[in-house]
Amino acid sequence: MNINTVILSHSMKQSDIIMYFLLRGLKKYLSRLSPRHRKQLSQKIAGLIYHNLSIRQDLARENIQRVFPRRSKLWIESVLSSCIQFFTHNLIQFIAFPHTWSNARYDIIGRDVLDKAIKEKRGVIFLSAHFGPWEMMGAWLARNNYPITGVALRQKNRGANKFFQRQRELSGARHIFRKEPFQRMYEVLENREILVLISDQDARRKGVFVDFLGIEASTPKGAAIFHQETNAPMVVGTCIQTGLQQYQIEFLSVKPEGSSIQDITQAYTSIFGSYIHHYPEQYFWFHRRWKTLSHSQ
């Protein structure tokens, strides 16, 4: 790609351009490696991170201990170390798209749930969390002709943002960035397509408080509001890594016990929690998930 095209098209600063081409170079290198060599590289990098970089490790350790108060310090350290290895590997896998799709094997559970939701012709509110290799799940959906549009956080560095956007769009997925008009999200549902929302981060005082892993947590209201206003079916999608280049994707229908925003939000949040309890090393513990305290805390 001509560097002038990048500058003129996206008004990038020099630091943005440098980041973009650094990531392009890294992608070229990682794409040449075999899956096993990418795994080995990720383990070496994860080891360096765990032993030498304390960035957010104390926060992650505190979060794990808070959710699993009866577990030993040794177990908590093991989960933290495994978590760093897991997400280092999955970042490398994402940067190496589309080469990481080669020889990937998927065990799909509940595909009929997603297909039935689509057949209702009201669009689908697809809910996921920062759990498992979610980028691999998004790629599988788009490559299997599911019309997905994900709501993503825009990166501060425009070069990194452009690179990540293009990596996701290689599979056919589309983007809407946070803080863009809500009408764009409603249009996805009006077009009978799939709106993907990652709904497990602290939403400050604008959120609704529900039980997340046994602790009250401020959670985004958006999914519940979309459901109330459109009656679009809600589906939770999870992806678990079960081995090298082996993944299990599961789709579950969300069936709230009531119709309030809190009831709806609690229904899918509880599903997230059940998976995280079974696979704690595949959850991204580095968010300030319980930053906002409820009035009862």
C-alpha positions in Angstrom: 0.0 0.0 0.0 1.3 3.5 -0.9 2.1 5.4 2.3 0.7 8.6 0.8 -2.7 6.8 0.5 -2.7 6.1 4.2 -1.7 9.7 5.0 -4.3 11.4 2.7 -7.1 9.0 3.4 -6.9 8.9 7.2 -5.1 12.1 8.2 -2.7 10.0 10.3 0.1 11.4 12.4 3.6 10.0 11.9 3.2 7.8 15.0 0.0 6.4 13.6 1.7 5.5 10.3 4.7 3.9 12.1 2.4 1.8 14.2 0.3 0.7 11.1 3.4 -0.5 9.2 5.0 -2.1 12.3 1.8 -4.2 12.7 1.8 -5.0 9.0 5.4 -6.2 9.3 4.6 -8.2 12.4 1.7 -9.8 10.5 4.0 -10.8 7.6 6.4 -12.4 10.0 3.8 -14.3 12.1 2.0 -15.5 9.0 5.1 -17.4 8.0 5.2 -19.4 11.2 3.4 -22.7 11.7 0.7 -22.9 14.4 3.0 -24.7 16.7 5.8 -22.1 16.3 3.3 -19.2 16.9 2.2 -21.0 20.1 5.8 -21.4 21.2 6.6 -17.7 20.5 3.5 -16.7 22.5 4.6 -18.7 25.5 8.0 -17.0 25.5 6.5 -13.6 25.2 3.9 -14.4 27.9 6.7 -15.6 30.2 8.5 -12.3 29.8 5.3 -10.3 30.4 4.4 -12.3 33.5 7.9 -12.0 35.1 8.9 -8.5 34.0 5.8 -6.4 33.4 3.4 -5.6 36.3 1.0 -3.6 34.1 -2.5 -4.5 35.5 -1.3 -7.8 36.9 -2.2 -6.7 40.4 -5.7 -5.7 39.2 -6.1 -9.1 37.5 -4.9 -11.0 40.5 -7.3 -9.0 42.7 -10.2 -9.7 40.4 -9.5 -13.5 40.3 -9.1 -13.6 44.1 -12.4 -11.7 44.5 -14.3 -14.1 42.4 -12.6 -17.2 43.9 -11.9 -16.2 47.5 -11.4 -19.8 48.7 -8.8 -20.7 46.2 -5.1 -20.8 47.2 -2.6 -18.1 46.1 -0.8 -20.8 44.1 -4.0 -21.5 42.1 -4.6 -17.8 41.6 -1.1 -17.3 40.2 -1.6 -20.3 38.0 -4.8 -18.8 36.5 -3.1 -15.4 36.0 -0.1 -16.9 34.3 -2.3 -19.1 32.1 -4.5 -16.1 31.3 -1.5 -14.1 30.1 -0.3 -17.0 27.9 -3.8 -17.5 26.5 -4.4 -13.9 25.5 -0.8 -13.4 24.2 -1.4 -16.4 21.9 -4.7 -15.2 20.7 -3.4 -11.7 20.0 -0.7 -13.3 17.8 -3.4 -15.5 16.2 -5.4 -12.4 15.4 -2.5 -10.4 14.0 -1.7 -13.4 11.7 -5.3 -13.5 10.2 -6.1 -15.0 7.7 -3.3 -17.6 7.9 -4.5 -18.7 11.4 -7.8 -19.9 9.8 -5.9 -22.7 8.0 -6.4 -26.1 9.6 -8.5 -24.6 12.4 -11.1 -27.1 13.6 -14.4 -26.1 15.1 -16.9 -28.0 17.2 -20.2 -26.1 16.8 -22.9 -26.5 19.4 -26.3 -25.0 19.1 -26.1 -23.7 15.5 -29.8 -24.3 15.2 -30.3 -21.8 18.0 -28.7 -19.0 15.9 -30.4 -20.2 12.7 -33.8 -20.2 14.3 -33.2 -16.7 15.7 -32.3 -15.4 12.2 -35.5 -17.0 10.8 -37.6 -14.7 13.0 -36.5 -11.9 10.6 -36.2 -9.2 13.3 -32.4 -9.3 13.3 -30.4 -10.9 16.1 -28.8 -9.3 19.2 -25.6 -11.4 19.5 -24.0 -11.1 22.9 -20.4 -12.1 23.9 -17.8 -11.2 26.5 -14.1 -10.8 26.7 -13.9 -14.5 27.0 -12.1 -17.1 24.9 -10.8 -16.5 21.4 -13.7 -14.2 20.4 -11.9 -13.0 17.3 -11.8 -16.6 16.0 -15.6 -16.9 16.6 -16.3 -13.7 14.7 -14.2 -14.9 11.8 -16.0 -18.2 11.8 -19.4 -16.5 11.8 -18.5 -14.1 8.9 -16.8 -16.8 6.9 -19.9 -19.0 7.2 -22.1 -16.2 5.7 -23.6 -14.9 8.9 -24.1 -11.1 8.4 -22.4 -9.7 11.5 -21.7 -6.2 12.5 -19.7 -5.7 15.7 -19.6 -2.7 17.9 -16.0 -2.0 18.7 -13.9 0.4 20.7 -11.9 2.8 18.5 -8.2 2.6 19.3 -6.5 5.9 20.1 -3.7 5.2 17.7 -5.3 5.5 14.2 -2.7 3.2 12.7 -3.5 0.4 15.1 -7.2 1.1 14.7 -7.0 0.8 10.9 -5.0 -2.4 11.2 -7.4 -4.1 13.6 -10.4 -3.0 11.6 -9.0 -4.5 8.5 -8.0 -7.7 10.2 -11.6 -8.2 11.4 -13.0 -7.3 8.0 -10.9 -9.9 6.2 -13.5 -12.5 7.1 -16.4 -10.3 5.9 -17.4 -8.9 9.3 -18.4 -5.2 9.5 -17.8 -2.5 12.1 -19.6 0.2 14.1 -17.5 2.1 16.6 -18.7 3.1 20.0 -20.1 6.6 20.2 -21.4 6.4 16.7 -25.2 7.1 16.3 -27.4 4.4 17.8 -29.4 4.5 14.5 -26.6 2.7 12.8 -27.1 -0.2 15.2 -30.8 -0.2 14.8 -30.3 -0.4 11.1 -28.4 -3.7 11.4 -31.4 -5.2 13.1 -33.8 -3.6 10.7 -31.9 -5.2 7.9 -32.4 -8.6 9.6 -28.7 -9.0 10.3 -26.7 -9.8 13.4 -25.6 -7.0 15.8 -22.6 -8.2 17.9 -22.2 -6.6 21.4 -19.4 -7.3 23.9 -21.3 -6.6 27.1 -19.1 -7.4 30.1 -17.3 -4.1 31.0 -18.0 -1.6 33.7 -20.7 0.9 32.5 -20.2 3.4 35.3 -23.4 5.1 36.6 -25.1 4.7 33.3 -25.2 0.9 33.6 -27.6 -1.4 35.4 -26.3 -3.4 38.4 -26.5 -7.2 38.1 -24.8 -10.2 39.6 -21.6 -11.0 37.7 -19.6 -13.8 39.1 -21.3 -13.3 42.5 -20.6 -9.6 42.8 -22.8 -6.7 41.8 -21.4 -5.0 38.6 -22.4 -2.1 36.5 -23.3 -3.5 33.1 -24.2 -1.8 29.8 -28.0 -1.4 29.2 -27.7 -1.3 25.4 -28.5 -4.9 24.6 -31.6 -4.9 26.9 -32.8 -1.6 25.4 -32.4 -2.9 21.8 -34.4 -6.1 22.8 -37.2 -4.1 24.4 -37.6 -1.7 21.5 -37.2 -4.2 18.6 -38.1 -7.6 20.1 -35.1 -9.0 18.3 -34.1 -12.4 19.7 -31.0 -12.5 21.9 -28.3 -15.1 21.5 -25.1 -15.6 23.5 -22.1 -16.9 21.6 -19.0 -18.3 23.3 -15.8 -19.7 22.0 -13.5 -22.0 24.0 -10.0 -23.0 22.9 -9.8 -26.8 23.4 -6.4 -27.4 21.8 -4.0 -26.1 19.2 -6.1 -24.9 16.3 -9.1 -26.5 18.0 -12.2 -24.5 19.1 -15.6 -25.1 20.5 -18.3 -22.5 19.7 -21.6 -22.6 21.4 -24.8 -20.6 20.8 -27.4 -20.2 23.5 -30.8 -18.5 23.5 -31.3 -15.8 26.1 -34.6 -16.3 28.0 -35.0 -13.6 30.7 -37.4 -14.4 33.6 -38.8 -10.9 33.3 -39.0 -8.0 30.9 -37.1 -5.3 32.7 -33.7 -4.0 31.7 -32.2 -5.7 34.8 -33.9 -9.0 34.1 -32.7 -9.1 30.5 -29.2 -8.0 31.4 -29.0 -10.6 34.3 -30.1 -13.4 32.0 -27.1 -13.1 29.6 -24.6 -12.0 32.3 -25.4 -15.3 34.2 -24.5 -17.3 31.1 -21.2 -15.5 30.8 -20.5 -16.2 34.4 -21.1 -20.0 34.1 -18.5 -20.2 31.3 -15.9 -18.1 33.2 -16.3 -20.3 36.3 -15.4 -23.4 34.2 -12.6 -21.7 32.2 -11.2 -18.9 34.3 -7.9 -18.8 32.4 -9.8 -17.8 29.2 -11.4 -14.7 30.7 -9.7 -11.3 30.4 -9.3 -10.3 34.0 -7.5 -7.1 33.3 -10.5 -4.9 33.1 -11.7 -2.7 36.1 -14.9 -4.7 36.0 -16.1 -3.8 39.5 -14.9 -0.2 39.4 -18.3 1.4 39.9 -19.9 0.5 43.3 -23.6 0.1 43.7 -25.3 1.9 46.5 -25.5 -1.4 48.4 -21.8 -1.9 48.3 
